[in-house]
Amino acid sequence: MFKFIKKFTQFCLIMFMLSNLALAKSHTVSFAQLTDIHYSPDGITSSSRDLSKSKANLGFAITSLNKHSKDIDFVMFLGDNIDKSRTDSMMGFLKETQNVEKPHYFVLGNHDAYKLSGIPKEQYIKAVQLYNPYQKSDKPSYYFYPDKNTIAIVVDGAMQFAPSAHGTYTEETIKWLDNVLTENQDKVALIFQHFPLIPPYENFSHRTLEADPYFDLLIKHKNIALISSGHYHDEKVTIDKNGIYHISVPSLLSEPNIYEIVKVTYEKKIFKTPTEVKVEIKKIRI
């Protein structure tokens, strides 16, 4: 009996050590994501949406983000941050987001920046750099490292000259993304963009144009964990055949006025199958 107890105790100890070893090999990165805020400093309602609470919603969201700061490594704004591409809207939004305590970054949406009757992308980005010390790149597509194991990549799909509900990822952008992923194949990649590759529902007027080269890229690279997008004001999670999570994030402007905290857990070695990455999404109502 004593020998049995001794062997059982040794077995339990070994299993405990193995469990801790497996745990030590895993890595976690967490972030908050907000989209389609459509910030309006005067709250004047447009013909298509009620903007009267857009400014208040952003303030409530920032207060909530700061309360959850211990749970997140960074914050990502996924585009259509402002409703009208105007200087007063842009400056008001950037001043508000200065109150976010965690490192935070911006994606350009179709409402944010364009040359024709709006703010050119270059001007928008220069303003961002003045107000946000974390976003150092002077390009609309850029990347940063939340930690030594992870790369976060922002991919711009907004039209350059005129506002359009269609997104497009140019040949130049796809080539850039390919190079970034190749150079960082030892890291797990989180991709953030405004226009989804896999939308939550069909809408011809909002679809991403000429997306095939982007899909081809996803097959080539094995270190992509997820792609988070906005634009459709609706939520849905799709896991594609490559094991990549496509997360469509709901609009902060619309009821029930939520943002998401995403926790990604993976093995420190680069994963090769969908089972080696775990994505948990927590909805936060402001």
Residue pairs with C-beta under 8 A, 6 or more apart in sequence:
25 267
25 268
25 269
26 265
26 266
26 267
26 268
27 147
27 149
27 150
27 188
27 265
27 266
27 267
27 268
28 263
28 264
28 265
29 73
29 146
29 147
29 149
29 150
29 188
29 190
29 263
29 264
30 71
30 72
30 73
30 261
30 262
30 263
30 264
31 72
31 73
31 74
31 75
31 76
31 146
31 152
31 190
31 261
31 262
32 65
32 68
32 72
32 74
32 75
32 76
32 102
32 259
32 260
32 261
32 262
32 284
33 75
33 76
33 77
33 78
33 192
33 228
33 247
33 249
33 259
33 260
33 262
34 61
34 75
34 76
34 77
34 78
34 249
34 252
34 259
34 260
35 77
35 78
35 79
35 80
35 109
35 194
35 229
35 230
35 231
35 249
35 250
35 251
35 252
36 78
36 79
36 80
36 109
36 230
36 231
36 233
36 250
36 251
36 252
36 253
36 254
37 54
37 57
37 58
37 61
37 77
37 80
37 81
37 82
37 93
37 251
37 252
37 253
38 49
38 51
38 54
38 80
38 82
38 83
38 111
38 251
38 253
39 54
39 55
39 58
39 81
39 82
39 83
39 89
39 92
39 93
39 96
40 51
40 54
40 55
40 82
40 83
40 84
40 89
41 55
41 88
41 89
41 92
43 51
43 52
43 53
43 54
43 55
44 51
45 51
45 52
46 83
46 84
49 83
49 253
51 83
51 253
53 253
54 83
54 253
55 92
55 96
57 252
57 253
57 257
57 286
58 93
58 96
58 97
58 252
59 96
60 257
60 286
61 252
61 259
61 286
62 96
62 97
62 99
62 100
64 259
64 284
64 286
65 72
65 75
65 100
65 101
65 102
65 259
66 99
66 100
66 101
66 102
68 261
68 284
69 101
69 102
71 261
72 102
72 261
73 102
73 103
73 146
73 147
74 102
74 103
74 104
74 105
74 134
74 146
74 152
75 100
75 102
75 103
75 104
75 105
76 104
76 105
76 106
76 107
76 152
76 154
76 192
76 228
77 97
77 104
77 105
77 106
77 107
78 107
78 109
78 192
78 193
78 194
78 228
78 229
78 230
78 249
79 106
79 107
79 108
79 109
79 110
79 111
79 112
79 158
79 193
79 194
79 230
79 231
80 109
80 110
80 111
80 112
80 194
80 230
80 231
80 251
81 93
81 106
81 109
81 111
81 112
82 89
82 90
82 93
82 111
82 112
83 89
83 111
84 111
85 111
85 112
85 113
85 114
85 117
85 118
85 119
85 163
86 118
86 119
87 119
90 112
90 119
90 124
90 127
91 127
94 127
94 128
94 130
94 131
94 132
95 131
97 104
97 131
97 132
98 131
98 132
103 134
104 132
104 134
104 135
105 132
105 134
105 135
105 144
105 152
105 154
105 192
106 128
106 132
106 135
106 154
107 154
107 156
107 192
107 193
107 194
107 230
108 121
108 124
108 140
108 156
108 158
108 194
109 158
109 194
109 230
109 231
110 158
110 159
110 163
110 164
110 165
110 167
110 194
110 231
111 163
112 119
112 124
112 158
113 119
113 120
113 121
113 123
113 124
113 125
113 140
113 158
114 120
114 121
114 158
114 159
114 160
114 161
114 162
114 163
115 121
115 160
115 161
115 162
116 161
116 162
116 163
118 163
121 140
121 156
121 158
121 160
122 138
125 137
125 138
125 139
125 140
126 138
128 135
129 135
129 136
129 138
134 144
135 142
136 144
137 143
139 156
140 154
140 156
140 158
141 153
141 154
141 155
141 156
141 173
141 176
141 177
142 153
142 154
143 151
143 152
143 153
143 154
143 180
143 184
144 151
144 152
145 151
145 152
145 187
146 152
146 190
148 187
149 187
149 188
149 268
150 187
150 188
150 189
150 190
150 264
151 180
151 184
151 187
151 188
151 189
151 190
152 189
152 190
152 192
153 177
153 180
153 181
153 189
153 190
153 191
153 192
154 192
154 193
155 169
155 173
155 177
155 191
155 192
155 193
156 173
156 193
157 167
157 168
157 169
157 173
157 193
157 194
157 195
157 208
158 167
158 194
158 195
159 166
159 167
159 168
165 205
165 206
165 231
166 195
166 205
166 206
166 207
166 208
166 209
167 193
167 194
167 195
167 208
167 209
167 231
168 195
168 208
168 209
168 210
169 177
169 193
169 195
169 208
169 210
169 211
169 213
169 214
171 213
174 213
174 214
174 217
177 217
178 217
178 220
178 221
181 189
181 217
181 221
181 223
181 224
182 221
184 223
185 221
185 222
185 223
185 270
186 223
186 270
187 223
187 270
188 223
188 225
188 264
188 266
188 270
188 271
188 277
189 221
189 223
189 224
189 225
190 225
190 226
190 228
190 264
191 224
191 226
191 227
191 228
192 227
192 228
192 229
193 227
193 228
193 229
194 229
194 230
194 231
195 208
195 229
195 231
196 208
196 227
196 229
196 230
196 231
196 232
196 246
196 248
197 208
197 211
197 214
197 215
197 218
197 227
197 229
197 246
198 238
198 240
198 246
198 248
199 206
199 207
199 208
199 231
199 232
199 248
200 232
200 234
200 235
200 236
200 248
201 232
201 234
201 236
203 232
206 231
206 232
208 214
218 224
218 240
218 242
218 244
219 242
222 242
222 270
222 271
222 272
223 270
223 271
224 242
224 244
225 244
225 245
225 264
225 266
225 271
225 277
225 279
226 244
226 245
226 246
226 247
226 262
226 264
226 279
227 244
227 245
227 246
227 247
228 247
228 249
228 262
229 246
229 247
229 248
229 249
230 248
230 249
230 251
232 248
233 250
233 251
233 253
233 254
234 248
234 250
234 251
235 248
235 249
235 250
236 248
237 245
237 246
237 247
237 248
237 279
237 281
238 245
238 246
238 248
239 245
239 246
239 274
240 246
243 273
243 274
243 277
245 277
245 279
247 260
247 262
247 279
247 281
249 259
249 260
250 258
252 258
252 259
252 286
256 285
257 285
257 286
258 283
258 284
258 285
258 286
259 283
259 284
259 286
260 281
260 282
260 283
260 284
261 281
261 282
261 284
262 279
262 280
262 281
262 282
263 279
263 280
263 281
263 282
264 277
264 278
264 279
264 280
265 277
265 278
265 280
266 276
266 277
266 278
267 276
271 277
